[in-house]
Amino acid sequence: MKEIVCLNGQFMPAAEAKVSIFDRGLIFADGIYDCCPVAAGRLINWPLNRARIKRSLQEIRLRVPDRFWTGLDEQVAEVVKLNDLREGYVYVQVTRGVGERVFTYDDNMTPTIVLSITRANIIKRGEAYRGIAVCSVEDLRWGRRDIKTTQLLYPVMAKMEAKSKGCQEAWLVSRGMVTEGASTNAYIVQRDGAIVTQPISREILGGCTRDALLSLCKSRGLKLDERAFSLEEALAAREAFITSALHFVTPVTSIDGQKVGDGQIGALTAELHEAFLESIGC
């Protein structure tokens, strides 16, 4: 089946979609994107992604026409339908558009808007049932990690370092404290059962799965501690896990080659994984 994308409001085969080599998204990574999971043909937590798209656009002062917002929900739903996407992701990417190769830009530029999909197994993803290994990498990203921009070079480098070490994710460390994963939010479960994760700030991206999971934890009366934690704390923890649109709730069983807890999937992590799937109707 040929993939259908939506480019600037027009649906077409992906092979026919063309963007200028002078698009600022290509030249300067001057753009934002978001990724919403799809399960059983349904968008998961789309309102959270929609709100984050709006925030990201505002933070980089990228103006979109009013019709962008009036048509976005319908276009996202349509790209799922046209591709008969049962499980995977919808990507929304907005760049500032085509212009001269200069750092400054005009406020009235016409943005480039792309909607596309990726098919993937996310509900019964194997890593959720066997755990992953992570390695620590120095966090050398820019200071506005809270904006979901297309500027992903350092996460790519961190992911490749993790891959070279036989790990599935990198945990980024700044001033001795874990900020987040290269493409995930990071958590530990202390010996007393408290769940610890970085608070929302410019240090991390506020994950939509993170928001949904923390709400779920609060509804279940679980103890949450939103603060920074060190690698030493993580290695002394009872459990560790990550969340993202790709991983939902996935256990971390080792860090830098050392076991977390007994090196097995923790009971609370497993419980949260199943509870999250239930909360989204899967």
C-alpha positions in Angstrom: 0.0 0.0 0.0 1.4 3.4 -1.0 1.8 5.9 1.8 -0.4 9.0 1.6 0.9 12.2 3.1 -0.7 15.7 3.4 1.6 18.5 2.2 0.3 22.0 2.8 -3.3 20.8 2.9 -3.1 18.5 -0.2 -3.2 14.7 0.1 -0.9 12.8 -2.3 1.4 9.7 -2.5 4.5 10.2 -0.4 6.7 9.7 -3.5 5.1 12.8 -5.1 5.5 15.1 -2.2 8.3 17.7 -2.8 9.7 20.4 -0.5 12.1 23.1 -1.6 15.8 22.8 -0.9 15.6 26.3 0.4 13.0 25.4 3.1 14.3 26.7 6.5 13.4 23.3 8.0 16.2 21.8 5.9 18.7 24.6 6.1 18.3 25.7 9.8 16.1 23.0 11.4 13.7 26.0 11.8 10.6 24.1 12.6 8.7 21.9 15.0 7.1 18.5 14.9 5.0 16.2 17.0 4.2 12.5 17.0 0.9 11.0 18.0 0.5 7.2 18.5 -2.3 5.3 16.8 -3.8 2.1 18.1 -6.7 0.1 16.7 -7.1 2.9 14.2 -7.6 5.5 17.0 -5.4 8.5 17.9 -4.1 8.2 21.4 -4.1 11.3 23.6 -4.3 13.6 20.5 -5.5 16.7 22.5 -2.2 16.6 24.4 -0.2 16.5 21.2 -2.3 19.2 19.6 -1.6 21.5 22.7 2.1 20.8 22.5 2.2 21.7 18.7 0.6 25.0 19.6 3.0 25.6 22.4 6.1 24.7 20.2 4.9 27.1 17.5 4.4 29.9 19.9 7.8 29.3 21.5 9.7 29.7 18.2 7.3 32.4 17.0 6.2 30.5 14.0 3.0 31.9 12.7 0.5 29.6 11.0 -2.8 30.7 9.3 -6.0 30.3 11.1 -7.0 27.5 8.7 -4.2 25.4 10.0 -6.0 25.0 13.3 -9.5 24.7 11.8 -8.3 21.9 9.5 -5.7 20.1 11.6 -8.0 17.7 13.4 -9.7 16.6 10.1 -6.4 16.3 8.2 -4.8 14.1 10.9 -7.9 11.9 11.0 -7.9 11.7 7.2 -4.3 10.7 6.9 -5.0 7.9 9.3 -8.0 6.8 7.3 -6.4 7.1 3.8 -3.5 4.9 5.0 -5.7 2.5 6.8 -3.4 3.0 9.7 -4.3 0.5 12.5 -1.2 0.9 14.6 1.7 3.3 14.5 2.1 7.0 14.5 1.0 10.3 12.8 3.7 13.0 12.5 2.9 16.6 12.1 5.8 18.8 11.0 5.7 22.6 10.5 8.7 24.6 9.2 8.9 28.3 8.8 8.9 27.8 5.0 11.0 28.8 2.0 13.2 31.8 2.1 16.7 33.3 1.6 19.5 31.5 3.3 19.9 34.1 6.0 19.4 33.7 9.7 16.7 36.3 10.1 13.2 35.8 8.6 10.1 37.7 7.6 7.1 37.3 9.9 4.8 36.8 7.0 6.5 33.7 5.6 4.3 30.8 4.4 5.0 27.7 6.5 5.5 24.2 5.1 3.1 21.7 6.8 3.6 18.0 6.4 1.5 15.2 7.9 2.8 11.6 7.5 2.5 8.2 9.1 4.7 5.4 10.3 3.5 1.8 10.8 4.8 0.2 13.9 3.9 -2.4 16.5 3.4 -0.4 19.7 0.9 -2.3 21.8 2.7 -5.6 22.1 6.1 -4.1 21.7 8.7 -6.7 22.8 10.8 -4.3 24.8 7.9 -3.7 27.2 8.0 -7.3 28.2 11.8 -7.9 28.3 13.2 -4.5 29.3 15.9 -2.4 27.8 19.5 -1.5 28.5 20.5 2.2 28.6 23.8 3.9 28.7 24.6 7.4 30.1 25.7 10.2 27.8 26.6 13.8 28.6 23.7 16.1 27.8 25.1 18.5 25.3 21.8 19.7 23.7 20.8 23.3 23.4 19.0 25.1 26.3 15.4 24.9 25.0 14.8 21.2 25.3 11.2 21.9 26.1 10.4 22.8 22.5 9.8 19.8 20.2 11.9 21.1 17.3 13.2 19.2 14.3 16.7 19.9 15.6 17.5 16.3 16.6 21.2 15.9 15.7 22.5 15.4 19.3 19.8 12.8 20.1 20.8 11.0 16.9 24.4 11.0 18.1 23.4 9.8 21.6 21.2 7.0 20.1 24.1 5.9 17.9 26.4 5.8 20.9 23.8 3.7 22.8 23.5 1.4 19.8 27.3 0.9 19.6 27.2 -0.2 23.2 24.4 -2.7 22.7 21.8 -0.5 24.4 18.4 0.6 23.3 18.4 4.1 24.7 20.7 6.8 26.1 20.0 8.6 29.3 21.3 12.2 29.1 23.2 13.5 32.1 23.7 17.2 33.0 25.7 18.3 36.0 25.5 14.7 37.4 21.8 14.4 37.1 19.7 12.5 34.6 17.5 14.8 32.5 15.8 12.4 30.2 16.4 9.8 27.5 17.5 10.8 24.0 13.8 10.4 22.9 12.1 9.4 26.1 11.3 10.6 29.6 13.2 8.8 32.4 11.9 7.5 35.8 13.1 5.5 38.8 11.1 3.7 41.5 12.6 4.1 44.9 12.7 1.4 47.5 9.6 2.9 49.2 7.7 2.8 45.9 7.9 6.5 45.1 8.2 7.3 41.4 10.8 9.9 40.6 11.1 11.9 37.4 12.4 15.3 36.3 9.9 18.1 36.7 8.7 20.1 33.7 11.2 22.8 32.8 13.4 23.9 30.0 15.7 21.0 30.8 13.3 18.4 29.3 10.5 17.8 26.8 7.2 17.5 28.4 6.1 14.2 27.0 2.4 13.6 26.2 2.8 10.0 27.4 4.5 11.4 30.5 1.5 13.7 31.2 -1.0 10.9 30.7 1.0 8.4 32.9 1.4 10.9 35.8 -2.3 11.6 35.7 -2.9 7.8 35.9 -0.5 7.5 38.8 -2.2 10.2 40.7 -5.6 8.6 40.1 -4.2 5.4 41.6 -2.8 7.1 44.7 0.8 6.4 43.8 3.5 8.6 45.3 5.2 10.9 42.8 8.3 12.9 43.3 9.1 15.3 40.5 12.7 16.1 41.0 16.1 15.4 39.4 17.8 12.1 40.2 21.4 11.0 39.7 22.8 7.9 38.0 23.8 6.6 41.5 20.2 6.9 42.7 19.0 5.1 39.6 21.4 2.2 40.1 20.3 2.0 43.8 16.6 2.1 42.8 14.1 -0.7 42.9 13.0 -0.2 39.3 13.5 2.1 36.4 11.5 2.8 33.2 11.0 5.2 30.3 7.9 6.6 28.6 7.3 8.0 25.1 4.9 7.8 22.2 6.9 4.8 20.9 7.5 3.0 24.1 4.5 3.8 26.3 5.8 2.4 29.6 8.9 0.3 29.1 11.2 -1.1 31.9 14.9 -0.3 32.1 16.8 -3.4 33.4 20.4 -2.1 33.2 22.3 1.2 33.2 25.9 1.3 31.9 26.1 -2.4 32.2 24.9 -2.6 35.8 21.6 -4.2 36.8 18.7 -2.1 38.1 17.3 -3.9 41.1 17.5 -7.6 40.3 17.8 -7.0 36.6 14.3 -8.1 35.9 11.1 -6.1 35.0 9.8 -4.5 38.2 6.4 -5.2 39.5 5.2 -1.6 39.6 6.6 -0.9 36.1 4.7 -3.9 34.8 1.5 -2.8 36.6 1.8 0.7 35.1 2.4 -0.7 31.6 -0.8 -2.7 31.8 -2.8 0.1 33.4 -1.7 2.5 30.7 -2.8 0.2 27.9 -6.1 -0.2 29.7 -6.5 3.5 30.1 -6.2 4.0 26.3 -8.5 1.1 25.5 -5.9 -1.3 24.4 
